[in-house]
Amino acid sequence: MSTLTLARIYEKQGHLADALQIYREHLRKNPEDRELRAAVLRLKRINTKALKYFMEMHSEAQFLKFEKWLAKSWN
């Protein structure tokens, strides 16, 4: 079993799929935990939007906008 500490480390390092998997495991066991629910929603949102932005980038300006968005999403 993976710990929430590991999930937070994965998230900070950008390993979002791994972090999301751990958060989901813990949420299944603790469905009322608001912090876990928020973490799952945050990472699902980042994964979906990040992929969309990444696929649509065609210029350096778009890349910089994407980079700023990621920084804001993780803080």
Contact map, one row per residue, 1 for C-alpha under 8 A:
111000000000000000000000000000000000000000000000000000000000000000000000000
111101100000000000000100000000000000000000000000000000000000000000000000000
111111100000000000000100000000000000000000000000000000000000000000000000000
011111110000000000000110010000000000000000000000000000000000000000000000000
001111111000000000000000000000000000000000000000000000000000000000000000000
011111111100000000100000000000000000000000000000000000000000000000000000000
011111111110000001110110000000000000000000000000000000000000000000000000000
000111111111000000100000000000000000000000000000000000000000000000000000000
000011111111100000100000000000000000000000000000000000000000000000000000000
000001111111111101100000000000000000000000000000000000000000000000000000000
000000111111111101100000000000000000000000000000000000000000000000000000000
000000011111111000000000000000000000000000000000000000000000000000000000010
000000001111111000000000000000000000000000000000000000000000000000000000000
000000000111111100000000000000000000000000000000000000000000000000000000000
000000000111111111100000000000000000000000000000000000000000000000000000000
000000000110011111110000000000000000000000100010000000000000000000000000000
000000000000001111111000000000000000000000000000000000000000000000000000000
000000100110001111111100000000000000000000000000000000000000000000000000000
000001111110001111111110000000000000000000000000000000000000000000000000000
000000100000000111111111000000000000001100110000000000000000000000000000000
000000000000000011111111100000000000000000000000000000000000000000000000000
011100100000000001111111110000000000000000000000000000000000000000000000000
000100100000000000111111111000000001001100000000000000000000000000000000000
000000000000000000011111111100000001000100000000000000000000000000000000000
000000000000000000001111111110000000000000000000000000000000000000000000000
000100000000000000000111111111000001000000000000000000000000000000000000000
000000000000000000000011111111111001100000000000000000000000000000000000000
000000000000000000000001111111100000000000000000000000000000000000000000000
000000000000000000000000111111100000000000000000000000000000000000000000000
000000000000000000000000011111111000000000000000000000000000000000000000000
000000000000000000000000001111111000100000000000000000000000000000000000000
000000000000000000000000001001111100100000000000000000000000000000000000000
000000000000000000000000001001111111100000000000000000000000000000000000000
000000000000000000000000000000011111110000000000000000000000000000000000000
000000000000000000000000000000001111111000000000000000000000000000000000000
000000000000000000000011011000001111111100000000000000000000000000000000000
000000000000000000000000001000111111111110000000000000000000000000000000000
000000000000000000000000000000000111111111000000000000000000000000000000000
000000000000000000010010000000000011111111100000000000000000000000000000000
000000000000000000010011000000000001111111110000000000000000000000000000000
000000000000000000000000000000000000111111111000000000000000000000000000000
000000000000000000000000000000000000011111111100000000000000000000000000000
000000000000000100010000000000000000001111111110000000000000000000000000000
000000000000000000010000000000000000000111111111000000000000000000000000000
000000000000000000000000000000000000000011111111100000000000000000000000000
000000000000000000000000000000000000000001111111110000000000000000000100100
000000000000000100000000000000000000000000111111111000000000000000000000000
000000000000000000000000000000000000000000011111111100000000000000000000000
000000000000000000000000000000000000000000001111111110000000000000000000000
000000000000000000000000000000000000000000000111111111000000000001000100000
000000000000000000000000000000000000000000000011111111100000000000000000000
000000000000000000000000000000000000000000000001111111110000000000000000000
000000000000000000000000000000000000000000000000111111111000000001000000000
000000000000000000000000000000000000000000000000011111111000001001000000000
000000000000000000000000000000000000000000000000001111111000000000000000000
000000000000000000000000000000000000000000000000000111111100000000000000000
000000000000000000000000000000000000000000000000000011111110011000000000000
000000000000000000000000000000000000000000000000000000011111011000000000000
000000000000000000000000000000000000000000000000000000001111111000000000000
000000000000000000000000000000000000000000000000000000000111111100000000000
000000000000000000000000000000000000000000000000000000000011111110000000000
000000000000000000000000000000000000000000000000000000001111111111000000000
000000000000000000000000000000000000000000000000000001001111111111100000000
000000000000000000000000000000000000000000000000000000000001111111110000000
000000000000000000000000000000000000000000000000000000000000111111111000000
000000000000000000000000000000000000000000000000010011000000011111111100000
000000000000000000000000000000000000000000000000000000000000001111111110000
000000000000000000000000000000000000000000000000000000000000000111111111000
000000000000000000000000000000000000000000000000000000000000000011111111100
000000000000000000000000000000000000000000000100010000000000000001111111110
000000000000000000000000000000000000000000000000000000000000000000111111111
000000000000000000000000000000000000000000000000000000000000000000011111111
000000000000000000000000000000000000000000000100000000000000000000001111111
000000000001000000000000000000000000000000000000000000000000000000000111111
000000000000000000000000000000000000000000000000000000000000000000000011111
